[in-house]
Amino acid sequence: MPIWIRPFTPADLDAMCANTAVEHLDIRFTEVGDDYLVATMPVDHRTVQPMRLLHGGISCALAETLGSLASNLIVDTDKQLAVGTEINASHLRSATSGRVTGTARPIRLGQSQHVWEIRIDDADGKLICIARLTNSIVPRR
């Protein structure tokens, strides 16, 4: 059974991210599962560090995009918002080209806090980064 408050398509999520850093980084949603989200991001001039490897902070941007948006898809955003409060990422191998794919799955979905695991794989399916994101669920002002 889906955890989302209503059905969403990848196109819906891409539209929600128009005119944001998400669009600038060319993060594109590709799948909405019952309890997970998947998005891809290029390894190019926007996302690499000076040694031309995928920038670790940009991997965190992909992870936070997936986990934060996922939390906001399961709360009533007229009354509440999910805001990132902590991210932890382990960078396991580098990526130099192609697109990387992030998959966010919940670890815990409480009323005041959500915790997500985000796995980022390279184009060959090798794990390059694993992140954990904690979101606080706060009243909307």
BELSULKA-V728098 format. One record per residue. N is the residue number from 1. SS is DSSP state (helix for helix, strand for strand, loop for the rest). PHI is phi in whole degrees, 0 to 359 (NA if undefined). D_CENTER is the distance of its C-alpha to the mean C-alpha in Angstrom with 2 decimals. Layout:
BEGIN
n=N ss=SS phi=PHI d_center=D_CENTER
n=N ss=SS phi=PHI d_center=D_CENTER
END
This chain:
BEGIN
n=1 ss=loop phi=NA d_center=21.06
n=2 ss=loop phi=296 d_center=17.83
n=3 ss=loop phi=270 d_center=16.23
n=4 ss=loop phi=286 d_center=15.27
n=5 ss=loop phi=290 d_center=17.93
n=6 ss=loop phi=202 d_center=18.72
n=7 ss=loop phi=293 d_center=17.93
n=8 ss=loop phi=231 d_center=15.23
n=9 ss=loop phi=251 d_center=15.15
n=10 ss=helix phi=305 d_center=12.73
n=11 ss=helix phi=297 d_center=15.23
n=12 ss=helix phi=300 d_center=14.96
n=13 ss=helix phi=291 d_center=11.27
n=14 ss=helix phi=301 d_center=12.14
n=15 ss=helix phi=296 d_center=15.12
n=16 ss=helix phi=298 d_center=13.44
n=17 ss=loop phi=263 d_center=11.73
n=18 ss=loop phi=300 d_center=15.16
n=19 ss=loop phi=61 d_center=16.77
n=20 ss=loop phi=229 d_center=13.85
n=21 ss=helix phi=301 d_center=12.40
n=22 ss=helix phi=301 d_center=9.65
n=23 ss=helix phi=294 d_center=12.78
n=24 ss=helix phi=301 d_center=14.57
n=25 ss=loop phi=278 d_center=12.27
n=26 ss=loop phi=60 d_center=12.59
n=27 ss=loop phi=282 d_center=9.01
n=28 ss=strand phi=232 d_center=10.14
n=29 ss=strand phi=281 d_center=9.22
n=30 ss=strand phi=238 d_center=11.70
n=31 ss=strand phi=204 d_center=11.95
n=32 ss=strand phi=237 d_center=11.98
n=33 ss=loop phi=267 d_center=13.75
n=34 ss=loop phi=300 d_center=15.72
n=35 ss=loop phi=218 d_center=13.29
n=36 ss=strand phi=208 d_center=10.11
n=37 ss=strand phi=235 d_center=7.64
n=38 ss=strand phi=231 d_center=7.65
n=39 ss=strand phi=216 d_center=7.06
n=40 ss=strand phi=242 d_center=9.29
n=41 ss=strand phi=210 d_center=10.28
n=42 ss=strand phi=283 d_center=13.93
n=43 ss=loop phi=257 d_center=15.69
n=44 ss=loop phi=212 d_center=18.22
n=45 ss=loop phi=302 d_center=20.01
n=46 ss=loop phi=279 d_center=17.05
n=47 ss=loop phi=237 d_center=14.92
n=48 ss=strand phi=258 d_center=17.72
n=49 ss=loop phi=267 d_center=19.82
n=50 ss=loop phi=303 d_center=23.64
n=51 ss=loop phi=275 d_center=24.23
n=52 ss=loop phi=68 d_center=22.14
n=53 ss=loop phi=258 d_center=19.55
n=54 ss=strand phi=307 d_center=15.79
n=55 ss=loop phi=291 d_center=15.39
n=56 ss=helix phi=301 d_center=13.92
n=57 ss=helix phi=293 d_center=12.75
n=58 ss=helix phi=286 d_center=10.90
n=59 ss=helix phi=301 d_center=9.18
n=60 ss=helix phi=295 d_center=8.28
n=61 ss=helix phi=297 d_center=7.24
n=62 ss=helix phi=296 d_center=4.72
n=63 ss=helix phi=298 d_center=3.77
n=64 ss=helix phi=292 d_center=4.67
n=65 ss=helix phi=301 d_center=3.55
n=66 ss=helix phi=296 d_center=1.70
n=67 ss=helix phi=291 d_center=4.58
n=68 ss=helix phi=291 d_center=6.64
n=69 ss=helix phi=296 d_center=6.94
n=70 ss=helix phi=303 d_center=7.61
n=71 ss=helix phi=299 d_center=10.13
n=72 ss=helix phi=289 d_center=11.62
n=73 ss=loop phi=275 d_center=12.26
n=74 ss=loop phi=238 d_center=14.48
n=75 ss=loop phi=243 d_center=16.47
n=76 ss=loop phi=279 d_center=19.24
n=77 ss=loop phi=289 d_center=17.97
n=78 ss=loop phi=286 d_center=21.65
n=79 ss=loop phi=244 d_center=22.30
n=80 ss=strand phi=221 d_center=19.20
n=81 ss=strand phi=226 d_center=15.94
n=82 ss=strand phi=260 d_center=13.13
n=83 ss=strand phi=234 d_center=12.79
n=84 ss=strand phi=293 d_center=11.16
n=85 ss=strand phi=241 d_center=14.21
n=86 ss=strand phi=203 d_center=13.46
n=87 ss=strand phi=226 d_center=11.23
n=88 ss=strand phi=229 d_center=12.93
n=89 ss=strand phi=223 d_center=12.34
n=90 ss=strand phi=249 d_center=15.00
n=91 ss=strand phi=267 d_center=15.44
n=92 ss=loop phi=261 d_center=17.61
n=93 ss=loop phi=203 d_center=18.66
n=94 ss=loop phi=265 d_center=18.44
n=95 ss=loop phi=229 d_center=17.55
n=96 ss=loop phi=237 d_center=19.89
n=97 ss=loop phi=198 d_center=19.46
n=98 ss=loop phi=79 d_center=17.96
n=99 ss=strand phi=239 d_center=14.36
n=100 ss=strand phi=260 d_center=11.81
n=101 ss=strand phi=236 d_center=9.69
n=102 ss=strand phi=252 d_center=6.56
n=103 ss=strand phi=232 d_center=7.17
n=104 ss=strand phi=254 d_center=6.22
n=105 ss=strand phi=227 d_center=9.72
n=106 ss=strand phi=287 d_center=11.55
n=107 ss=strand phi=261 d_center=14.12
n=108 ss=strand phi=211 d_center=15.85
n=109 ss=strand phi=236 d_center=15.82
n=110 ss=loop phi=267 d_center=18.72
n=111 ss=loop phi=285 d_center=20.21
n=112 ss=loop phi=244 d_center=19.45
n=113 ss=strand phi=207 d_center=16.54
n=114 ss=strand phi=239 d_center=13.46
n=115 ss=strand phi=234 d_center=12.22
n=116 ss=strand phi=238 d_center=9.28
n=117 ss=strand phi=255 d_center=9.46
n=118 ss=strand phi=237 d_center=6.91
n=119 ss=strand phi=254 d_center=9.28
n=120 ss=strand phi=244 d_center=9.40
n=121 ss=strand phi=246 d_center=12.66
n=122 ss=loop phi=278 d_center=15.01
n=123 ss=loop phi=296 d_center=17.01
n=124 ss=loop phi=268 d_center=19.48
n=125 ss=loop phi=82 d_center=17.15
n=126 ss=loop phi=274 d_center=17.65
n=127 ss=strand phi=292 d_center=15.22
n=128 ss=strand phi=252 d_center=14.59
n=129 ss=strand phi=205 d_center=12.21
n=130 ss=strand phi=233 d_center=11.42
n=131 ss=strand phi=230 d_center=9.70
n=132 ss=strand phi=233 d_center=10.38
n=133 ss=strand phi=240 d_center=9.17
n=134 ss=strand phi=251 d_center=11.95
n=135 ss=strand phi=244 d_center=12.10
n=136 ss=strand phi=266 d_center=15.60
n=137 ss=strand phi=261 d_center=16.76
n=138 ss=strand phi=239 d_center=19.31
n=139 ss=strand phi=296 d_center=21.96
n=140 ss=loop phi=281 d_center=21.46
n=141 ss=loop phi=268 d_center=24.21
END
